[in-house]
Amino acid sequence: MLFAFDQFRDNPPALFAYLAAVLLTFGLGLVFHEFCHAWTAYELGDNTAARQGRLSLNPARHLDPMGSILLLVVGFGFARPTPFTPSRLRIGARWGSLLVAAAGPVSNFVIAALAALPIKLGYIDSVTSFDGIADASGREILGLFLVFIAWFNVLLGIFNLIPIPPLDGSKVAYALVPALRPGLQALEQWGMGILMTLFVISFLAPQLNVLGWFMGGVGNEIFRLIT
């Protein structure tokens, strides 16, 4: 989020609101995302995550130190992966793993839909950006926070469905298209490096921001649907 300090240099209230929104949004999104992985696995018969204290909404149980630092620096981070044992899932490893993996992104879409509902129903208005927050009413500020929560949870859900290990999308792909498993497994040791490279490219060469184009395009369609 270093760019935020320059963007809001002459508008401290906007900077404060932006930082609060980012921390709230991703704290809520990441923690609930990992909790839903743990809860789904537990309901399907696997207590691996529960035994490690991950069946909890306590942020300390889920947040990763490096992922939290990246959240503060660039505005996007990650939590500790939630462990589960596919062989313990009562509906079988293949489809059980799909449900556990999909539970995280689905939880983000649910949060996004719930945050957008008061706006969709016309109960709350929103200012269009954090720059105008100093002159906004309380209802408009709340609306802006809800829009922010909805939008970034949509992006978080989409990002995690990208089929690159260790993201949830790779596990979903394993189950839906077993023929992809060998290729995706071969990427596992390089997956995090690939993702970090894509993030670096998005900042250094916006014209080559393939990740941003994909997430923004799909995100706009989902956001339009829920709002």
Order of alpha helices (4+ residues) and beta strands (2+ residues): alpha-alpha-alpha-alpha-alpha-alpha-alpha-alpha-alpha-alpha
